[in-house]
Amino acid sequence: MTRASGKNSWQELLLRGVALHKEGKVDAAEKLYDKVLKFNPASGDALNLKGAIASNRGQHAAALKLFDRAVAQMPAYPDAHFNRAGALAALGRDLDALAAYDKAIALRPAYGDAHLNAGRVHHKLGRREAAAAAFRAAATLSPKDPRGAYNLGVCLTEMLAGADADARATLAAEAQAAFEQALALDPNSAETLYGFATLYSENGDHARAAALVESALRIKPGWSDAWNNLGNHYEGMGRRDAAIAAFDRALALDPRNMGAVVNRGLTHLALGRMADGWAGYAHRFDDPRFPFSPRAWPWPAWQGEDLRDKKILLWSDQGVGDEILYASMVREVAARAAVCVVECSARLVPLYRRSFPNIEIVAKLPEAYAGLVAQGFDFHCSVLDLGRWLRPTLAAFPNRARLLMADPAATAALKAKYRQWAPHGKLVGLSWHSANPRTGGQKSLPLTWFSPLLNGSKFTFVNIQYGNVNNELEAFRDTTGVPILNDPAVDSLKDLDTFAAQLAALDLVISVSNSAAHLAGALGVPTAVVVPDGHKRLWYWFDRGAFSPWYRSVRVFRDSGDSARADLKALLAGFCAF
C-alpha cells in the first residue's frame, strides 16, 4: 500500500472533503481537511473550510484562528474574509467584524451576503442609517433573496420614531415597499408578516397590523411573542377582551413572557380592574423590551407593610407626567410612615416642596444617590407601584380637588400680564403635541384640528405647548386669523414651577394627553383632555366615562372625530356662561 504524497494527492483529498462537506458528511470531510493540512499546512482552502465547520459548531474562537490563517494564505479570497467576519461578530468583536466585511465587499463589490451581514452588525450597534444602506445593497444585489428587503423594512420602521413628519412619510413608504418585496419572494414568512404589522402599528393602523399578525400566527401558531403583539393591536383597536385573550394565549405558550404579563396588566387597568392591573404592571422591570429601569436601592421594596415607625423612600421610573399622576398617593404614604422622602425629577422639586411642605423632597441626580443610601430606609417603592396598595379598586380613589399648589405670586403676576395682553374673555391654554418617543404619535393632534373650536370664539387662547412652536403658531394665525398668545418667559422644559403658575393663571386648559394635561389636572385647573387613541398606554384615562378619578377637574374626550369636537365646542359654549 502506498502512502499518499505530493501536490496532486492533497488536492484530491481536498476535493473529496469538499464533496463530503456538500453531502452533509461534516465529520468525514473534516478528517480529510486535517489530512490536507498535514501534507500542506498552508492550504488556505482547507483552513477556511475547517473554520466553517468550527463556526457551525459554535466554536468561534477556534474558527477565528483558522480563518486568520486562511486569509494570511489567501488575502484576495473574499469568502475567507466573509467567514472571518462572521466569527468575529459571534465573538462580539463587532467593529473588527465590520472591517472584515468591508474587506470582503472591497474584493467582491456584489457580495450580497456580506452587505446583509454588515447591515446586521450596524443595526446591532444602533447605526440604523448605515444598516439601512447595507440592507438596500443586499436587496439590490440579491433580488431573489427576501432577507435584504425584510431587514430593510425592519430597520426603516425603527427609524420612524425619531423622524419628523416629512421624513416619516418617506421612511414608511420605503419600508412598506421593502416588506411587500420580501413577502412577494416568501409569502409564508411569519417574521416578515410580523415586521410588516409593526410598520402599520407605528402609524396607528392597528386593524391592518392585527390582520398581518393573525396571518403570521396561522403559519406559526406557537409564537408567544406574536400573540402578545396581537394583543397589543387588539388593545389599540379598543378590543380589550380580545386583547386579554391574546395575552393569555401568549402566556399559555410561554409563562415567562413578561411582556404579555405587563401588557395584560395595562389592559386590566384601562378596564378599571385595578388589582389585576397593578399586579401585572409590577413586572415591567422583568422584560428588557420595556424602557423602564429599576433602581438599585439596598432596602426591600414596599409590599404594603405597616409603615408605623418606618422610613420609606419613594422614587419614579418614568417621565414627569407619570410622576405627577402618581404623586396623588404621596400624602397617604407620608401619613402612614414615620419618615417619607420623595426623590423626583429636578424640575418638580420647587413645586413639590411647596405642595408637600412636611415631606423631604430630593432631586433625582447622580450625586444625591449616596446621601439617600446613607439615610438607611426600611423600604423603597416606585410611585408607579403605590397604586397596587393604595388604589386596589376605583372606589379607593379619593375625591380631591387639587393635588399640587403653584406659586401664588407668580400665578397672579402672569394672570395680570395676560389680562393686559387680552383684556376680554376667559384665558384658555392650548396644547396639542406629545413628544413621548413611544406613544407621542398616538397621543398628538395637529394644531389645525382645533380650528373649528377657536374660530369665532370669545376666549383668549394661550400657548402652553412645550418646545419651540413659533412656526406652527404663525402658520395657524395666517391660516385661521386666530392668534394664540405665546409667552416667551415661560419654558416648561426648563422651569416647571413657572409653567405651573402659568397653568394656574388660566381659566381652562385644552390638551392632548401630555405633561400639561397632568399638571393642569393636579393643580385643579378645569381641563379638557382629548385622547385621540384608546391605546392602553393611556390607560390612566380609563376605558370609558367623561371624568378622571385621578383629577377631579379633568373631563376626558375620547376620540379625535367630529363628535369630540362638537362636545368640546359645547363645553366652551357652556364655559362662557360663568
C-alpha positions in Angstrom: 0.0 0.0 0.0 1.5 3.3 -1.0 1.3 6.4 1.2 -0.5 9.5 -0.4 2.0 12.2 -1.1 2.6 15.1 -3.4 0.6 18.1 -4.6 -1.9 16.1 -6.6 -2.6 13.8 -3.7 -3.5 16.5 -1.1 -5.6 18.4 -3.7 -7.5 15.1 -4.4 -8.1 14.8 -0.7 -9.4 18.4 -0.6 -11.8 17.8 -3.4 -13.1 14.6 -1.7 -13.5 16.6 1.5 -15.5 19.3 -0.3 -17.8 16.7 -1.9 -18.4 15.1 1.5 -19.0 18.5 3.1 -21.7 19.3 0.4 -23.3 15.9 1.2 -23.5 16.9 4.9 -21.0 14.4 6.0 -19.1 17.0 8.0 -17.1 14.8 10.3 -15.7 12.8 7.4 -14.9 16.0 5.5 -13.1 17.4 8.5 -10.9 14.3 8.7 -9.8 14.8 5.1 -9.2 18.6 5.7 -6.9 17.6 8.6 -5.0 15.2 6.2 -4.7 18.0 3.7 -3.3 20.3 6.3 -0.9 17.6 7.5 0.6 17.5 3.9 0.2 21.2 3.2 -0.3 23.4 6.4 -0.6 26.5 4.1 -3.7 25.3 2.3 -6.0 28.3 2.6 -9.0 26.4 1.3 -8.6 23.6 3.9 -8.2 26.2 6.6 -11.2 28.1 5.5 -13.4 25.0 5.2 -12.3 23.6 8.6 -13.0 27.1 10.1 -16.5 27.0 8.6 -17.1 23.6 10.4 -15.9 25.0 13.7 -18.2 28.1 13.3 -21.2 25.9 12.6 -20.4 24.0 15.8 -20.3 27.3 17.7 -16.6 27.0 18.2 -16.0 30.6 17.1 -12.6 31.3 18.8 -11.1 28.2 17.2 -12.8 29.1 13.9 -11.3 32.6 14.0 -7.8 31.2 14.4 -8.3 29.1 11.3 -9.8 32.0 9.3 -6.9 34.2 10.3 -4.5 31.6 8.8 -6.7 31.3 5.8 -6.7 35.0 4.9 -3.0 35.1 5.5 -2.6 32.5 2.8 -5.3 33.9 0.5 -5.6 37.6 1.2 -7.6 38.2 -2.0 -10.2 35.5 -1.3 -13.4 37.3 -0.3 -15.1 34.2 1.2 -12.4 33.8 3.8 -12.8 37.4 4.9 -16.6 36.9 5.0 -16.2 33.8 7.2 -13.7 35.6 9.4 -16.2 38.5 9.9 -18.9 36.0 11.0 -16.6 34.5 13.6 -15.6 38.0 14.9 -19.3 39.0 15.1 -20.2 35.8 17.0 -17.4 36.7 19.5 -18.8 40.2 20.0 -16.0 41.9 18.1 -18.4 44.0 16.1 -16.0 46.7 14.8 -13.5 44.1 13.7 -16.3 42.2 12.0 -17.4 45.3 10.0 -13.8 45.8 8.9 -13.7 42.2 7.7 -17.0 42.5 5.9 -15.7 45.7 4.3 -12.6 43.8 3.1 -14.8 41.0 1.6 -17.0 43.7 -0.2 -13.9 45.5 -1.5 -12.8 42.3 -3.1 -16.3 41.4 -4.4 -18.5 44.5 -4.5 -21.6 42.5 -5.5 -21.3 40.3 -2.4 -24.9 40.4 -1.3 -24.5 38.3 1.9 -21.6 40.4 3.0 -23.7 43.6 2.7 -26.6 41.8 4.5 -24.4 40.7 7.5 -22.7 44.0 7.7 -26.1 45.6 7.9 -27.0 43.3 10.8 -23.9 44.4 12.7 -24.5 48.1 12.0 -28.1 47.5 13.2 -26.9 45.8 16.4 -24.6 48.8 17.1 -27.5 51.2 16.6 -26.2 52.6 13.3 -29.5 52.5 11.6 -28.6 54.7 8.6 -25.6 52.6 7.8 -27.6 49.4 8.4 -30.3 50.6 6.0 -27.7 51.4 3.3 -26.3 47.9 3.7 -29.7 46.2 3.5 -30.6 48.3 0.4 -27.4 47.0 -1.2 -28.2 43.4 -0.2 -31.8 43.7 -1.6 -30.5 45.1 -4.8 -27.6 42.7 -5.3 -29.6 39.6 -4.3 -33.1 40.4 -5.7 -34.4 36.8 -5.2 -33.3 36.7 -1.5 -36.0 38.2 0.8 -33.6 38.7 3.7 -32.3 42.1 2.5 -35.8 43.5 1.9 -37.1 42.2 5.2 -34.2 43.6 7.2 -34.5 46.9 5.4 -38.2 47.1 6.3 -37.5 46.4 10.0 -34.7 48.9 10.1 -36.7 51.7 8.4 -39.7 51.0 10.7 -37.4 51.5 13.8 -36.3 54.8 12.3 -39.8 56.2 12.3 -39.9 57.1 16.0 -37.3 59.8 15.8 -38.2 61.2 12.4 -40.1 64.4 11.6 -43.4 64.3 9.6 -41.9 64.5 6.2 -39.1 62.0 6.9 -41.7 59.6 8.5 -43.7 59.6 5.3 -40.6 58.8 3.2 -39.4 56.1 5.6 -42.8 54.5 5.9 -43.2 54.3 2.1 -39.8 52.7 1.6 -40.4 50.3 4.5 -43.8 49.3 3.0 -42.2 48.6 -0.4 -39.4 46.6 1.3 -41.9 44.4 3.2 -44.0 43.9 0.1 -40.9 42.8 -1.8 -39.9 40.4 0.9 -43.5 38.9 1.0 -43.6 38.6 -2.8 -40.4 36.5 -2.5 -41.6 34.5 0.5 -45.3 34.8 1.2 -45.2 32.3 4.1 -42.6 34.2 6.2 -44.3 34.7 9.6 -41.4 37.0 10.6 -42.0 39.3 7.6 -45.7 39.5 8.3 -44.9 40.3 11.9 -42.4 43.0 10.9 -44.9 44.5 8.4 -47.5 44.6 11.2 -45.1 46.7 13.3 -44.9 49.3 10.5 -48.7 49.7 10.5 -48.9 49.9 14.2 -46.2 52.7 14.2 -48.6 54.6 12.0 -51.5 53.9 14.3 -53.2 51.4 11.9 -53.9 48.6 14.4 -56.5 46.9 12.3 -54.1 46.2 9.4 -51.4 45.3 11.9 -53.7 42.8 13.6 -54.6 41.2 10.3 -50.9 40.7 9.5 -50.1 39.2 12.8 -53.1 36.9 12.5 -51.7 35.7 9.2 -48.3 35.2 10.9 -49.9 33.1 13.6 -51.7 30.9 11.1 -48.2 30.0 9.9 -46.5 29.9 13.3 -49.3 29.3 15.9 -46.9 28.6 18.8 -45.2 32.0 18.7 -45.8 33.5 22.1 -44.4 37.0 21.3 -46.7 37.2 18.2 -49.7 36.5 20.4 -48.5 39.2 22.8 -48.2 41.6 19.8 -51.6 40.7 18.5 -53.0 41.6 22.0 -51.4 45.0 21.7 -53.1 45.6 18.3 -56.5 44.4 19.6 -56.0 46.7 22.5 -55.2 49.6 20.2 -58.4 48.9 18.3 -60.4 49.1 21.6 -61.0 45.3 21.6 -59.9 44.9 25.2 -61.4 41.5 25.9 -59.9 40.1 22.7 -56.6 41.6 23.8 -56.7 39.9 27.2 -57.5 36.6 25.5 -54.4 37.0 23.2 -52.2 37.8 26.2 -53.5 34.7 27.9 -52.6 32.7 24.9 -49.1 34.1 24.8 -48.7 33.2 28.5 -50.1 29.7 27.9 -47.4 29.2 25.3 -44.6 30.8 27.4 -45.4 31.6 31.1 -42.1 33.5 31.2 -43.3 36.1 28.7 -43.2 39.1 31.0 -44.2 41.4 28.1 -47.5 39.7 28.0 -47.9 39.9 31.7 -47.3 43.6 31.7 -49.5 44.3 28.7 -52.4 42.3 30.1 -52.0 44.3 33.3 -52.2 47.6 31.5 -55.4 46.4 29.7 -56.9 45.4 33.0 -56.1 48.8 34.4 -57.8 50.5 31.4 -60.9 48.5 32.2 -60.8 49.6 35.8 -59.8 46.1 37.1 -57.2 47.7 39.3 -55.9 44.8 41.4 -55.2 42.5 38.4 -53.8 45.5 36.5 -51.3 46.6 39.2 -50.1 43.0 39.7 -49.3 42.7 36.0 -47.7 46.2 35.7 -45.4 45.5 38.6 -43.4 43.1 36.3 -42.4 46.0 33.9 -38.8 45.7 35.1 -38.7 42.0 34.2 -38.8 42.4 30.4 -35.9 44.3 28.7 -38.2 45.3 25.9 -39.8 47.9 28.2 -37.8 51.1 28.6 -38.1 51.0 32.4 -35.1 50.6 34.7 -35.3 49.6 38.4 -33.2 51.4 40.9 -30.5 49.6 42.9 -31.6 50.5 46.4 -30.3 48.4 49.3 -33.6 48.0 51.0 -36.6 45.8 50.3 -39.4 47.1 48.0 -42.5 48.1 49.9 -45.3 45.4 49.6 -48.0 47.2 51.6 -46.5 46.5 55.0 -47.3 48.6 58.1 -45.2 51.8 57.9 -45.6 52.9 61.5 -42.1 53.7 62.9 -40.7 53.0 59.4 -38.8 55.1 56.9 -39.7 54.8 53.2 -38.2 56.3 50.0 -40.4 57.0 47.1 -39.0 57.4 43.6 -40.1 57.2 39.9 -39.0 55.2 36.9 -40.8 57.2 34.2 -41.5 60.7 32.9 -42.7 63.9 34.5 -46.3 63.3 33.6 -46.3 59.9 35.3 -44.6 61.4 38.4 -47.4 64.0 38.7 -50.1 61.4 38.1 -48.9 59.1 40.9 -48.0 62.0 43.2 -51.6 61.9 44.2 -50.7 59.0 46.6 -47.6 60.6 48.2 -49.5 62.2 51.1 -51.2 58.9 52.0 -47.8 57.1 52.3 -46.4 60.0 54.3 -49.3 59.8 56.7 -48.6 56.2 57.3 -44.8 56.4 57.8 -42.6 57.8 60.4 -40.4 59.3 57.6 -41.2 59.6 53.9 -38.7 61.0 51.4 -39.6 61.6 47.8 -37.0 61.6 45.0 -38.3 63.3 41.9 -37.2 65.0 38.7 -35.2 68.1 39.4 -37.8 70.2 37.5 -40.5 69.2 40.0 -38.6 70.0 43.2 -39.9 73.6 43.8 -43.4 72.6 43.0 -43.3 69.5 45.2 -41.7 71.3 48.2 -44.5 73.9 48.1 -47.2 71.2 47.7 -45.8 68.7 50.3 -44.3 71.0 52.9 -43.9 68.2 55.5 -42.2 65.8 53.2 -38.5 65.8 52.3 -38.1 66.3 48.5 -34.8 65.3 46.8 -33.9 66.0 43.2 -33.1 62.8 41.2 -29.4 63.5 40.5 -26.5 61.1 40.5 -24.8 63.0 43.3 -27.8 62.6 45.5 -27.7 58.8 45.5 -25.1 58.3 48.2 -26.9 60.7 50.5 -30.1 58.8 50.2 -28.4 55.4 50.8 -26.8 56.9 53.9 -30.2 57.7 55.4 -30.9 54.0 55.9 -34.6 53.5 54.9 -36.7 50.5 55.8 -38.4 50.3 52.4 -38.4 51.9 49.0 -41.1 52.0 46.3 -41.6 53.5 42.9 -44.6 55.8 43.0 -45.9 53.9 40.0 -46.3 50.8 42.2 -48.1 52.6 45.0 -51.4 52.0 43.3 -51.1 48.3 44.0 -51.5 49.0 47.7 -53.5 52.3 47.8 -55.8 52.0 44.7 -56.9 48.4 44.6 -60.4 49.5 43.3 -61.8 52.5 41.6 -63.7 53.2 44.8 -60.4 53.7 46.5 -59.7 57.0 44.7 -60.2 60.0 47.0 -62.3 63.0 45.9 -59.6 65.7 45.9 -60.0 69.0 44.0 -56.3 69.8 43.9 -53.1 67.8 44.4 -50.4 70.4 43.8 -50.0 74.2 44.5 -48.5 76.7 42.1 -46.6 79.8 43.4 -49.5 82.3 44.2 -47.4 85.4 43.5 -46.2 84.1 40.1 -49.7 83.0 39.2 -51.2 86.4 40.0 -48.4 88.2 38.0 -49.0 86.0 34.9 -52.7 86.4 35.1 -52.3 90.2 35.3 -49.9 90.1 32.3 -52.2 88.1 30.1 -55.2 90.4 31.0 -53.1 93.3 29.8 -52.4 91.5 26.5 -56.1 90.4 26.1 -58.4 92.2 28.5 -61.6 90.5 27.2 -62.7 86.9 27.6 -61.5 83.9 29.6 -58.0 82.6 29.2 -57.7 79.1 27.7 -54.5 77.2 27.4 -53.9 75.0 24.4 -51.5 72.0 24.0 -51.6 69.6 21.1 -48.5 67.5 21.0 -46.7 64.8 23.0 -43.0 64.2 22.4 -43.1 60.8 24.0 -40.9 58.6 21.7 -43.1 55.5 22.1 -46.7 56.9 22.2 -46.4 60.6 21.2 -47.6 60.0 17.7 -50.8 58.3 19.0 -51.5 61.0 21.5 -50.8 64.1 19.4 -53.1 66.1 17.1 -52.3 68.7 14.5 -52.9 72.2 15.7 -55.3 72.7 12.8 -57.6 70.1 14.4 -58.6 72.8 16.9 -59.5 75.4 14.2 -63.3 74.9 14.4 -63.2 75.4 18.1 -61.2 78.6 18.0 -62.8 80.4 15.1 -65.2 83.0 16.3 -64.6 82.2 19.9 -64.8 84.8 22.7 -61.9 83.3 24.5 -58.2 84.4 24.6 -56.0 81.4 23.8 -52.6 80.9 25.3 -49.9 78.6 24.0 -49.0 76.0 26.7 -47.3 73.6 24.3 -43.7 72.8 25.3 -40.9 73.2 22.8 -40.4 75.8 20.1 -43.7 76.0 18.2 -43.4 79.6 16.9 -43.6 78.5 13.3 -46.8 76.5 14.0 -48.4 79.4 15.8 -47.6 81.8 12.9 -48.9 79.4 10.3 -52.1 78.8 12.3 -52.7 82.6 12.7 -52.1 83.2 9.0 -54.4 80.4 8.0 -57.2 80.9 10.5 -56.9 84.5 11.6 -56.9 83.3 15.2 -54.0 84.4 17.3 -52.7 82.2 20.1 -50.7 84.2 22.7 -47.2 83.0 23.3 -45.3 83.9 26.5 -41.5 83.5 25.8 -40.8 84.0 29.5 -42.4 80.5 30.2 -40.3 77.5 29.2 -41.9 74.3 30.7 -38.9 72.2 29.6 -36.6 74.3 31.8 -38.8 75.7 34.6 -41.8 73.6 35.5 -42.6 75.8 38.5 -43.3 78.8 36.3 -45.2 76.6 34.0 -47.4 75.6 36.9 -48.0 79.2 37.7 -49.0 79.8 34.0 -51.5 77.0 34.1 -52.9 78.1 37.4 -53.4 81.6 35.8 -55.7 80.2 33.1 -59.4 79.7 33.3 -59.4 76.5 31.2 -56.9 74.1 29.6 -57.5 72.1 26.5 -54.8 69.5 25.9 -53.9 66.1 24.5 -52.5 63.6 27.0 -49.2 65.0 27.9 -47.5 66.6 30.9 -49.5 69.8 30.5 -52.7 67.8 31.0 -51.4 66.1 34.1 -50.1 69.2 35.7 -53.2 71.2 34.9 -55.4 68.5 36.4 -53.1 68.2 39.5 -53.4 72.0 40.0 -57.2 71.8 39.9 -57.5 73.8 36.7 -60.6 72.9 34.7 -59.1 70.8 31.9 -60.4 69.1 28.8 -58.1 66.2 27.7 -58.5 64.9 24.1 -57.4 61.3 23.9 -57.1 60.6 20.2 -56.3 56.9 20.6 -57.7 54.4 23.0 -54.4 52.6 23.3 -53.6 51.0 26.7 -50.5 53.2 27.3 -53.1 55.9 28.0 -54.8 53.6 30.5 -55.0 56.2 33.2 -57.8 57.9 31.4 -59.6 54.5 31.6 -61.9 52.9 29.1 -65.0 54.9 29.5 -66.5 57.8 31.3 -66.0 61.5 30.9 -64.3 62.2 34.2 -61.0 61.1 35.7 -60.7 59.6 39.1 -57.1 61.0 39.3 -58.0 64.6 38.7 -61.5 65.9 39.6 -61.1 69.0 37.4 -60.5 67.0 34.2 -63.0 66.0 31.6 -62.0 63.3 29.0 -62.9 63.4 25.3 -62.1 60.0 23.9 -61.7 60.4 20.1 -60.4 62.9 17.5 -63.5 62.9 15.3 -66.3 65.4 14.8 -68.2 64.2 17.9 -65.3 65.1 20.2 -65.0 68.5 18.5 -68.8 69.0 18.9 -68.6 68.1 22.6 -65.7 70.4 23.1 -67.5 73.2 21.4 -70.5 72.6 23.7 -68.1 72.7 26.7 -66.6 76.0 25.6 -70.1 77.5 25.0 -71.2 76.4 28.4 -67.9 77.8 29.9 -68.8 81.3 28.5 -71.9 81.3 30.8 -70.0 81.6 34.0 
